[in-house]
Amino acid sequence: MNRQLAFAAVVLACVAGCGKTPPAQFRLNMVQATKTSAPDSELKTSWSNWSRERQAQVATILEAMFGTPDEPVALKESGLDEAKLRLAAGPVRSDIVGRKNGLYREHCVHCHGISGDGMGPTAAFLNPYPRDYRPGKFKFKSTWRDAKPTHADLVKVLHEGVAGTSMPSFALLSTAQVDALAEYVRYLSIRGETEAALFGYAEQELGSGDQLPTTREFLVDEILTPIVEKWQAAEEAQIPIAALPAGVNFDLPGSDPANRESVARGRALFLGDGGCVKCHGVTGLGDGQANDYDDWNKSIVEVTKEVVGSLEASRTAETSGMSAEKLAEHRARAEWLHAFAGVLEGDALRPRTIPPRNLRLGAYRGGRRPLDLYRRLYTGINGAPMPGVGPSGPGGKGSVADAEIWHIVNYIRSLPYDFDGELGADRPMVAKDRF
Amino acid sequence: MGKRIAGIFWSLLFLAVPVLGVATFAVAPAYDHWLPKDVSEHGASIDSLFYFILALTGVVFIATEVLLFWFMWKYDASQQKGAATYIHGSHTLEVVWTIIPAATLLFLAIYQMNAWADVKMRRPAMAPTVEVVARQFEWRLRYPGRDGTLGTADDLFLVNDLHLPIDEDVLIQLKSMDVLHSFFLPNVRIKQDAVPGMKIPVWFKAREAGEFDIVCAELCGWGHYKMKGRITLEPRASFDAWLEQKYAEQQATQPAPEAPGDLAKSE
């Protein structure tokens, strides 16, 4: 009989589960937190105590302003829609109306991470890495290079996914769900930018031992508002789209005689004024320079180089003749550098280079419409080494006239299907033969 | 006395298996947990095979489980007085229960040949209607466009939103970009693994219009659960109109007046 009871107990335990998971928490941007807290001569306590205090203070401020992953808060000044955030945030569950909640954790979190840092559990296996939303930089958008993406831009990426990367399409989610997710991405970005602004302020304005001001004037007016204003300006920051010049017809293949002149003009610009050839190569295979990084990876590469160098210098420094004061400063600095090296090891993904696109594959990350390619060419790709051929801001002048960009678009669109002998023996396979 | 209770407990527990098993099957259709609606031409032959095998295995299942219960009940150790006798076994019985299943399996193998050939061998002689490329974690689609040839400049590229015409043969060219996936159309009774490095033809003829699920039936990684697509079966005319509309969208040179929200339907 006892055995039957034990059996029943085991069955019950399996059904009920063993314990509650702890509530989800945002993680601080440790690379930035450490980078901005170099010790100075005024440091009275140990560096680790002091930096931990500062991090705790930033975390407290952020929680007050933005809430937690389970309970997001949208301040009125943030311009965020709290109802949408609640749909996307929290654990996956249904509410009373039977509506699905916790969409971010259902669809996004395993790559983009709970804090939107692009370091979810699957991130390290992907190439390219998932987007880190915290710097508030986005690649595929309809606005000027330095401007934020519009809501429609974020929705488009969610709809279509990013071809050639691990970002899948969420085209079958309802409009309300995609809207909520786009809003949540905006929320994570604004939160990340606020965090960066707080640490940046601390580095610039505060000495060791000072605390960040916690007044509403400082946090909202000085820190949050400038960030939110950029997001709100996105709708007005869309680039102008030039009318199609005569002779460009995207309904015909690029090799069509009617298009030949335009494609040839596009090719000339590709090799000449456009400067595309430098990275994408003469053949468009993306075999020009290939050892550059995007901004996200570049920041890690640069800071790693700095830390490794300083650490080496600090190790070999002659300490015997130092005064007690100098020695304390030296030790604090060494402690900081060691901590920094640890953070780079554990809190950042190993940097990856970003090779230029192979334009003969016919995979276009930001969309394949002529309009999408026009936008990529016009502003370049924000955050990536790809420069724009259009003006960098309203009223400016680009290296290629607006209408002429359409010829480059025409040429690029012909590349996956074109192999008219110009490439010689090692010509790439055309799309039809390629698996 | 306690031993007798234990004997009764275990034999009834074993009896619960066939009882609950049969009950589950009996009530499942009422709760909409039965075969999904079939809208394909060949599906009926697959369903009838399914029912035939279900009946066959069902009878064997019930017989085996009841026998198991009966032995436990009848030969409960606490109720047996005498010593147990050991026998070597029955040669005749062994032969009988080897030959009957073997003959049954052979019969099934021959009986289902036509259904198999319809789905996997008698490929219609035509160019692919669409290419489906499985990928972690989505279905990327490529239509051949107006010239009917894949790999030309007028190909139409879409994701997860498959449309196909009804009342005619359609041929899908199935590929995988990364790992094994399985292209499963429950309502068309089609399930075919997508294998990296292979182009696998899949064909069917749908009888009825409607919107149905595409699911991945092979655990393909972390996001396997989100690999859900939608297949819309529609008459040729509206299929062609849809193709034209999507192609026009793909050729856009000016921003559309509204956001690209036409795919999404409210839940």
Interface residues (C-beta under 8 A of the other chain):
Chain A: M1 Q4 R99 K100 E106 H107 H110 T122 S142 H151 A152 V155 K156 H159 E160 G161 A163 S166 P168 S169 A171 L172 L173 S174 T175 A176 Q177 V178 Q238 I241 L244 F250 D251 P253 G254 S255 R368 R369 P370 L371 Y374 W406 R413 S414 P416 Y417 V430 A431 K432 D433 R434 F435
Chain B: G2 I5 A6 F9 R135 Q136 F137 E138 R140 T149 L150 G151 T152 A153 D154 D155 F157 V159 N160 D161 K175 G197 K199 W222 G223 K226 K228 G229 R230 E249 Q250 Q251 A252 T253 Q254 P255 A259 P260 G261 L263 A264 K265 S266 E267
